[in-house]
């Protein structure tokens, strides 16, 4: 079973704005609010790909943001394990106008890991997959590292997609699979890597530190993935035109998980991952479909790299 842990979820607010026609006050042309977080996105993509997975998320009866998150999640028809944690749900904001778009993420509120640990202890089994995604609040930056250390020892495959200090601490515990974007990688890696070609030279060092399996993505440029001694460059056939691409990395992770559950070889796992990311980049999170994904698979180009 795939367990997608979302201890620090988000409410995503998307606003389309227009400049003031006169005076000082502009207009909000439209807005939406949806349940967010990397794990939520991955869960929705896996549902579309017909791969069983369980999303874990906090829920508290007294917190208004928790109640809204719970209410917005139910229509998605996901399998969800709700963990009692009264921490408020953070808010992310996307602002759009006729010329540009920008996204702003909140760091989140402190997590109470006690109930999480109790529930995980009674639910996870040897051979399960624990997927740890998203940023951690400042007071909980060691949480992913703690979970990876504990569950690696119990035969659970741990997958990591995080950033900042939480990512740096977690890497020291050697997750089974690492998926980060280039900016997140540069935030914790001592050698600056402005391009994926520069990252390729760092793969031997990653393997030497116990990170033997992973991928680093970089938007329209594609991705770099490795499993032990095999390193593959993943390239898209044509440039993307979307100004703000949100969730493509989550699509990559979902595609890789889906292919892994289908017991495909490494190259095909990479092909599925890149195809899923491409669909999200082109059509957005809500536009991801199984049909579009299947069409995109044959368009992915793989390049073996000697690193």
N, C-alpha and C positions, 0 to 999 in steps of 0.2 A: 504493500500500500504506500502511496505517496502522501506524505503529510506536509502541507504548506503552512508554515508558521508565520503568523501576521501579528506579532505582539505590539507593534506600533503602527496601526493602520491609519488611514487618513480619510477625511471628507474632501473631495475634490470639487472646488467651486470654479466654474468656467464662465467668464464674463466677456461679452462682446460690447465694446464701447464706441461711442462717437464723440468727436470733439464738439465743444459748444458752438451752436449756430450763432448765438448772441449771448452776451453776458458771461458769467463765470462758470455756469453749471452745464456739464455735458450730459449725455444720456446713456443709460444702460439699455442697449438694443435687445439683448437677450441674456439669459443666464441659466445655468443648470447646476445641480449638485448631485454627485454620485459617490458611492463607496469606493475608495481608492486604496493604494498600496500595491507593491509589486506582487505579493502573494494573491491578492484578489484578481489582478490581471491574469496571472498564470493559471489560476483556477478556472477562470472563464474560458481561456484558450483551450485548456485541456478538456473541459466539458464539450467544447465544439469539436475537438478531435476524438471524442469518445474514449478518453482515457480516465479511469476512475481516480479520484483524488479527494482528500479531505482538507478543507481549509480550517485553520484554527484562528480564532479571533476573540478579543476580550469583549465582555458584556457586563455592564453594571446596571442595576434597576434604577438607581437614583441619579444617574448622570445623563443630561439631556443629549449630549453629542453621541453617547453610546446608544441611546434609544433611536436616534435618527439613523445612525449607521446600521443598526439591526433592521430597522424598517426598510431601508433602501437595499439591503442585501437579500432579503427574502424573495423578491421577484426573480432573482437570477437563478433560483432553483439549484443551488450548490449544496453539496454535503458539507455542513459546517459543524464544528465542535466549538461551542461557546464556553470560554473560560472566564470565571468570575474575577473581574479586575475592574475597579471603579475609576481607573485613570481616564481622564478625558481623551477624546479622539482629536488628534491634531487636524489642522486645516491647511490644505494646499490651494493655491489660487493661480489660475491661468487668465491673463488679460490679453484681449485681442482687439485690434482696430483694423482699419482698412490697409495699413501698411506693414504691421509687424505683430508678433506674438511673444509673450514671455511668461515663464512659469516661476512661481515662488513657493518653496516648500518650508513648512514649519518643522523644527527638530523633534517635537513631541514631548510628552510628559512622562515622568518617571513610571516605570513598570513595576508591578509587584510580582516577582517571579515565583513566590511560594506556591500559589495555586497552579501555575503553569507546570512546575516541576511535579506536583502531585498527579496531575492529570496525565502528563506525558509518561510518567513512570508506570501507570496502569494501562496505557493504550498502545505504546510502541512495542514492536516485536523485532527480533533479529531478522534481517533481510528487508525491513522497511526502509523507506527513503525519507529523510528529514531535510526539508528545503527551507533554509534560513534566508529571508530576503528583507531588504530595506534597511534604512538607517536606524540606529539605536539612540535613545535619549542620552544626554550627558552622564546621568547617574547610572546608566546600565550598559556602558560600553564593553563590559566583560561578559555579557550574557551569552552571546553566540559562542565565544571561546569556551565557556563553561559547558555549554550543551554539546559542542563538537567533541570535546575531550571525553565527556561522559558517554555519549552515544556511539562514538567510534569504538570504544572498548566493549560495547555490547552488540556489535555486529550490525549496527544501523549505518546505512550509507548517508553521509552528510554532504549537502550541497549548499554553497554559500554565494550570495549575491548581495553585497553590502557596500558600505563606504566609510571613510573616516577612521577614527580610532577603533570603532567596533570591528571593522574589517582588518585592521592591522593586528589587533589582539587575536582575532579568530584564525588568521593565517598561521600563526605560531602553533596551532593545534592540528594542522594538516587535514583540512576537509577533503573528502573523497573527490569532490569536483568544485572548481572555482569558476564563477562567471561574473565578470565586472566589465565596465566600459573603460576606455582608455583614460579618461579623466580620473575615475576612481582608482585605477591602478597607479597612476602617477602620484596620487595623493598619499600613497603608503610605500611606494617602491623607491629605494635610494638613488637609482639611476634614472635620469630623465629620459622619457621615451615619447617624443612628439609624434611619432608615426608607428603603425603596426610593424613596419620593417625593422624599426629599432627594438620593438618588443621581442621579435624573433631571436635576437642575440641574447636575450635574457632568459629564454626558456631553459637552457641547461642549469642556470642558477636557481630557477624555480623548482626544477626537478630535484636538485641537490638539497633543497630545503624541505622536501617532502611533498611539494605540490606537483604531483605527477600527472594530473589530469585536469584540464581546464580550458577556458576560452576567454578572450578579451575582444570586445566589440568596439567599433568606432563608426557608428552611424552609416552614412552612405558609402564610406570607404570599405565596409565589410567587417571581417573578423579574422582572428587568428585562433586556432584551436590545437590542442596537443593531447596526446595520450601516450605516456612513456616516451619512446624515441620518435614517434611519428608526429610531425607538425604539418598542419594544413592551413593554407590561406583561403579564405572564403570571400569571393568577390561577387558583387551584383552586376548584372548585365548592362544596366543603364543608370544614370544618376537620378536621384530622387528630387522631386520638385516641392515637396511640402516644406513650409518654413519652420514649423515646430513639430518635431517628431517625438511623441510621448508614448512609451510602452513598447518600442521595438525590441529593446533588450529583454523585456519580459516575454515577448513572443519568441525570441531566440531560446530562452531557457525552457519555455513550454515545448517547443519543437524538439529540443534535445531530450527532454524527459519522455515525450511521447515515443520517439524513436528508440530510446533505451528500454522502455516498457515492451516494445515490440521486438526486443532482442536483435536489433540491427547492428551491423558493423560500424566502426567508428566513422568512416567516411560518410555513410548514410545518415548517421546521427547528426553530423555536421550539416549535411544537405538539408535535412528536415528543419534544423534550427535556423539556418539562414533563410529558408523559404518562409517560415513563420514570421521572422523578423521583417522580412520584405513586405509581407501582406499588411502587417500592422503599420509600417511606415507609409504605405501607399493609401490605406483605407481607414486608418485610425483604429483605436481599441474596439469600438463598437462595430466596426465594419469587418472584423475578422470572421471568416467563414471557412468551413472545411473545404468547400469547393474551390475557393480562391487559393487556399493553401496547396491543394493538389496540383493546380495549374502552375504554381510558382516553383515546385520542386525541381522540375526539369530545367529551369532557367539558371539555377545556381552553378557557379563554376568553382571547382576545387583546384588548388595548386599546392603540390607537395613542396615543402620548404625544408632545407637541411639546416638544422640548428643544433 
